[in-house]
Amino acid sequence: MATQDRDRTTTTRATYRSLLVRGFTPGEAANLTAYMNGIEVGQGQPWRVADIDRLLFLRELCRTGRLGADDGLGTKYAAMGGAA
């Protein structure tokens, strides 16, 4: 799994660098990299490559079932059955 994560990071960074070499600004290159990985791009601040990699990592954890909807919640919240 670590190898796959490392490959994904290499791929996103390689894509980003390739776009920079072709004349895109850093923000444009990052947004295109995000878009090419299925991440929505809005009108606000451009994506950063580190944030794209983090999001892809979390996406993979969710996809493989290693991260669920209630992970990271405190025990008090979980004991209450998820109700606030």
Secondary structure as UniProt FT lines:
FT   HELIX           2..21
FT   TURN            22..23
FT   HELIX           26..36
FT   TURN            37..38
FT   HELIX           49..63
FT   TURN            64..65
FT   TURN            69..72
FT   HELIX           75..79
FT   TURN            80..82
//
